[in-house]
Every structure is written in structure tokens, then in C-alpha cells.
Amino acid sequence: MVNFDEQFNRKGTNSVKWDQICHTYQEEELLPLWVADMDFKAPIGIIQAYQEMIEHGIFGYTTTPDSLYEAIIEWEKQKHHLSIAKDEIFFFSGVLAGLATAIQAFTEPNDAVLIHDPVYPPFAGILNENKRKIVRSRLLEKDGHFVMDYADMEEKIKQNHIKLAILCNPHNPGGRVWTKEELNQFGELCRKYQVLVLSDEIHQDLVFLPNQMTSFLNAGYKFEDFTIQFTSMTKTFNLAGIKNSVAFVKNPKLHKQLERKQTENFQQEINTFGLVGMEAAYRTGEEWLNELLVYLQKNIDDTFTFFDKNLPKAKIMKPEGTYLLWIDFSDYGLSDEQLENQLVHEGKVVLNAGISYGPGGKQHMRLNVACANATLLEGLKRIATALN
């Protein structure tokens, strides 16, 4: 049994989550419930693999071993019913690096790209940096969770001559695990208008029963013709700092174009820690992951209980996956700036500002529950202090 209740001091480790906040907000003793990494140690099998590597003591150039390809292929097959061949796998230093490379490979400056609203902020950041036109399709809220507006997407694809769309599956920040039917409808729309889909599936393993993760490549007939799928074990096993991810490309034409751009950018090499950590994660981490999901579900349940009792005006979207909660604070009547200021300066707690996820995030916040339960409960008390 993994002791997820154990608390660790991450201050002074150059942690973005723990060390950056005092510089960002000019406030001491802040408790971070932001930034999507976990306050849990990685699985012991990964730590042991790194210990063996360090004891060897030589960190020269390395090749990608066949055993790593085999571990990835087996994980995707067993966990996600996805059949991948070795020559369909690309390595990148992260999903965002892969997305940026694909955007450069398949679009030109001023081309329009479709994303949802709200959605993970770096999607817009990458598009802005590469001078692409951002077209947002607002997600609708139905029965307490997000659904796609297919009519809105179709109209915007036609109006803006959309060439590429970025999908977040499962969705960050809403925690939606899109069903196969939803993904199929989205995919058929993209097929109709010849839109290339980049599917970010970094949260693929963080899904709560009875919800079922569907890889976009598996969501419809020959979706591989117009899909590049990205994922990583870094989110699953709390290894964000080692910088490693994969992309799956089945269409030979897309494969050739992406490979050419990756080579132009010299992005085809992954550091040794990434290679070793990925293989160890996929070979030894499953039991740890199963226990993690149980713990995260308890933290989510405790958060709902606390809000029901102490912050009844706030509305939480119940997640089907991820360890992120999307919270609507609009009934408190605060602007986005006022909401953030009260949480930070009165509650001494930091969440991610919803407005950074797009216009649909107005008066919302994103809360990260991937921490020891005692840390979470303290953070929730601080939120209540700030708003009550």
C-alpha cells in the first residue's frame, strides 16, 4: 500500500508549484492548489530505475531501446485497446513540444485553428506564438458537465476555413472523459471538412470508474487518416520534470510531414532520464496508479462534502477524470481579479484563475486535489476563509 497521506516539503526545490507563488503573488505562506502536478512520490519502481542509473554514474549519449517501444505498445494495448506499431511512435520532450511541432508542420501563419472554450491555456499560447488565428468553440454545460456544441463548431469551421483542431481528451479543466459517441461525432465533423485533429490525451490514465477512456484514434472509422494523438506518462506518474512524451501517427503522409518538421527543429532526441522513467513507469507503475485513483476519488468526494457545507454558493463540475476540479464562483458576485485577490491575500491559497482558460472561464477557478488529504482540507478551509 502506498501512503499517499505522507506530506513532503517541496519548498526550496525550485518547484513551480511551491516556490514560484511567492514571487508571483508577493505573499508569504501561500498554500498551492494550482499547477497540475502531484505532491506524491513517484512509484518505487521508477525511483529504483533512476537509482541504478545514478549508481552507474555515466550519462553519455543513449539510443531509444526496443524495450521502451515494447512497454509503450503493451500499455496502450492493455489499458486503452489501442494498437500501435513501433514505427508509428514519435518522441518529444513534452506534449506541448509535440503540438507546437505539428502546428508548424501542418499549418501556416494566419491559418485558423479550432480549440474549445474553456480549455488548457497553452493551446492558445502555442497558437499565438506561432501566429495562428485562434477560433474558440464554447463548451456547453448540461447536467453538470461539459458537452460539445457541434453546430457551433461546424459553423466556425466553415466560416474560418479551419485546417486543424486541437482536442483535449480527457478535458482539462472540466474533467470530462468524452464518450466514444461524442468523439465520433466530433471526428466525423472534422472528416467532412478535412480538418486535422491533434488529440492531447496526457490525462488518459487518470479516469474514474465507471467512465471509460476512448483514444481518439479508436473513436471512429479510419480516424487515423486525419489524427495525431499525443500522450505521456508524466502526468500519470508525477514525472512532469523529466520532459518526455509520445505521439502516435498512423497515416504515412502525416508521419512524413511531422518527421520532417521534427528533424528541422532538432527535437528528435529525448534525454536519458525521460527514456528510463517512461519504461519503468509503464512496466512497474500499474498497482501504484490503481491506488492513486482511489485516493484521488476520496479527495474529490471530501471536496464536494466541504463545499456543500461551507461554500454552498459555489458550483463544482464533477470530474470523470483528471485530478482537477472546475469551480464556478459566479454567485459570489466578484470579478476575476477580486476573486483571485481574495483567495490569495485573504485566504492564503492559490488556485488557477479560470479566465486564463478562455472567456468561458470567467469567475471560475481550477483546483488541484492531487495532494495529501490533510493538505487539501487545509486548503479548503482557506478558501472558505477567503469567501466567507
N, C-alpha and C positions, 0 to 999 in steps of 0.2 A: 504493500500500500504506500502510495506517495503522500507525504504530509504537505498538502497544499496550504495548510494553516500557518506554516512556518513563515515568519517575516524576515526580510533581509534589508540591510541598509544599502541602498543603491546610490546614496548621495556621495559625491566625490569620485564617481566612476566615469565621469563625462557622459552620463546618461541624459539623452534628450528629454526623456520623460520626467526625471527627477532634478537634474541640475540646471536645465535651461529656464525653468519657470521663474526663478528669482530674477534673472536678467531680463526676461520678457516683461514681467509684471512689476518689477521693483518692489517686491513684497516678500517678507520673510515667513518661514514656517508654513508654506503652502503645501497642501496635500494634492498630488496629481491623480486625477481620474480621467486623464486625457491620453493622447498618443497611443496608438494601437500596438503596444507590446505588453507582455505579461510580467508580473512580479514573481514568477515561479522559475526555479532552476530547470534547465533542460533535462530531458531523460538521461538516466545514468549511462546508458549505452553510448550516447553521443559524447558525454564527458569522458568516458573511458577511451573512446576512439581518439579524442584530442590529447589525452594524457600519453597514449602510446606514441602519437605523432611528435609530441614535445620531447619525450624521452629519447626518441631517435635523434633529435637535435639538428637535423639538416633540412632546410626548407628551400630546396632548389626548384627548378622548373619541373612541372609534372604534366603528364598526359591524363586524359579522361579514361578511367579504366572501364572495361566491358562490364565489370561487376556493378558499376554505378548505373549504367544503362539498364541492366537487368533488374536492379532494385526499383528503378522508376517504372519500368514496364509492368512489373509484377504488382506494385502498389496501385497503379491506375486500373489495372485489370481487376484486382480483388476488391478494391474499395469503390471504384466508380464504373466498373463494367466497360472500361474504355480500352480498346485495343490499339496500342501504339507500337510502331516499329522503331528500331534504333535510328535509322536514317531520317525519321520524322521528328527527331528531338533537337532543339536548339538550346544552348545555354546562354544565359545573360546574367549580368551582375545583379539584376533585380527585375521584377515585373515592370516597373516604370521605365527602366532602360530598354526593355523589350518593346514596350508600347511606343516609346519615342522612335526607336529604330523602324518599327513597322509604319508609323505615321510618315516618316521621311521616305520610306520605300514605296508607299502606295498612294501618296497624295502630294500635291504641290502647294506652295504658299498661296493663300487665299481660297483654297478649296474648303468646302463646308464639311464639318464633321458633327455627327449627332451624338449627344450624350443625354442622360436623364437628369432630372432636377427634382429633388436634391441628389447629389452623388459625390463620391470621393473627390476632394478638391484638386489633387494633382492631375486629374484628367484635363481639367480646364487649364491648369498651369502648363502642361506639356503642349497643348494646342496653342496657347498664347506665345510660348517661347518659340514655337516653330511657325508662327504667323499663319495659322489656320483659322478659319472662321468657325466659331462655336455656335451650334444650334442646340438649344435645350428643349427637351420634351418633358413637360411636368408630369410627374407620377401622381396618380390619384389615390386618395385614401378611401378604402372600402372595407367595412367590417374590421377596422382596427389595424389594417396593414396596407402596404402599397400595392397598387396594380398598375400595369402599363396602359397608357392611352393610345391604342393602336390607330384610331382615326387621326389624332393629333400628329403622331409620328408619320403617317402616310402623307398627310398634307405638307408637313415640313420637309420630308424627303423630296417631294415633287417640287415645291416652291424653291428650294435651295440647291437642287441638283446634288443631293448628298451622295458622296462616293464611299464614305466609311462611317461606321458606327462603333462606339465603344460600349460594351455591356459589362456591368458589374454583377457577377453571379457566383455566390450569393451577394446580395446587395448591401453595400456599405454607404449610408449609415442605418438603413431601415431594418436590416436583419432578415429581409425576405429571401427565402430559398425558392427561387422561381420554379414552378412546376414544369413538367415536360410539355404540357399543353400550352402554357404561356410562352415558353421558349420557342416552341414550334410555330406559333402564330407570329412571333417577332421575326423568326428566321424566314418564314415564307414571305413576309413583307419585304425583307431585305433581298431575298432571291428575286422577287418580282421587279425590283428597281435596281438590281445589280449593285447592291451595297455590300462592301466587305465588312465583316464583323470581327472585331478584336474583343475576345471574351476574357476578362480578368477574373480568374477563378482561384485567387490566392486563399480565400476562406473555404475552399471546397471540403475540407475535412472537419470543419467546426460547425456541424449540423446536428440539431437535436431531434430525436425521435418524437413523433412518427414521420417527420419530414424526410424527404428523400432528395439527395443532391443529384441533379442531372447535368452532366457535362454538355456544353452546347454542341459539341461535335456529335453527340448521340441524340440530340433533340429532334432531328428530322431527317428526311431522306436526302442523302448526299450533301449535308451541310458542310462537309469537308471541302466542297468546291469553293466556298466563299468565307471560310473561317480560319482564324489563327487563335489558338487557345493558349493562355498563359497561366502558370501557377507556380507555387513554390512551397517548400516545407517550412520556410522561415516563420510564417505566421502560425502554423500548426504547432510547432515545437519551440517557439520563442527563440528563434535564431536570427532575428532581423539584422543584427550587426554583421553577420558573416557574408551577406550580399551574394546570394545565388538564387537563380530561378530557371525555369524551363519554359519553352514554347513548343507546341505541337502543331506541325504543318504537314498536312497530307496531300494537298494539291501541288503537283510538281512545279507548276508555273509560279505559284505564290512562294514555294520553297526557294526557287532560284532567285527571285527578286529580293526576298528577305536576306538570303545568304550574301548576295552581292552588297547590300547596304551594310550589313553587319561587318563584312570584311573591310569596306571603305572606312568604317568608323573604328576599326580595330577593337571590336567588342566581343570577339570570339573566344577569349580566354577567361577562365574563372579561377580565382585564387584557390590554393590547395585546401584552405580551411573550409571553403564552400563545398568543394568536392567531397571531402571526408565527412563533413557534417551531414550532407544530404544523404549519402549512402547509409551512414549509421542511423539516421532518423528513420528512414524507410525500412531498415532491417530490424531495428530494435525498439521502435517507439510506439507500437500499436497499443500495448497494455497501458502505458502512461497516458496516451490520448483518450482511451476509454474512461479512465478515472478522471481525467481533466474535464471531460464533458459533463460528468455527473456533478462535479464541484461547481462548474460554471452555472449549471442549471439551478443549483441551490442558491448561488449568489443572485441570480436573476429573480428567483422566487422571493428571496428576502428583500430585494429592492422594491418589488411590487407591493409587498406587505407594508414596508416602511412608508412608501408614498401614499398608499391608501389611507394610512392612519395619520400621517403628519403633513402631507402635501397633496391633499385631495384635488386641488385645482389643476395640478399638472397631469398630463396625459402621456403615458408611456406606450410606445408601439411594441407589442410583444414580439421578440425576435424568434425566428425559426432557425437561425444560425448566427454565427459570429459571437463575440463576447461584448458587443456594443449595443447600447440602448439609445434609442432616439426619443427624446422627451420634448413635448410641447408645453412651453411655459406661457403661452399667449394670454391665458386668463389672468395672469398677474399684472397685465397692463404695462409692462416695462418695454422700453426699446431694446434693441440688441445690445447697444452699448451699456445701458443701465443694468440689464440682466447680467452681463459678464462682469461689470464692476462690482455689483453686489455679491456675486459668488466669490470673486477673488478677494476683494478688500474687506468684506464683512464676514463672509463665511470661511475665508482662507482655504478655498477649494477650487481646483481648476478642471473645467470640462472643455471640450472642443465646441467653439461657437458654431451654432447651426448655420448662420448666414454664410459661412465660408464654403458651404456645400452647394450654394446656389440660392437664387431668390426664394425657392421653396423651403429654405431652412430658416426663414425669418422667425424670430422669437422661439427658436428651438436650441437644444444643446445635445451633444453626444457624450454619453457616459460609458467609461470602460470598467467592466466588472471583473477583469482578469487580475485579481489581487487576493491576498488573504482576506477571509471573511471579516476579520476584525478591522482591517484597513478600510474595507468597503463600508462597514457600519459607521465608522468614524466619519468617513466622507459624506455619507448620507445625513448624519447629524449636522454637519457643517452646512450642507445645502439647506436644510430646514432652518438653521440659524439665520442664514442669509436672506431667506424669503419670508420668514415669519416674524 
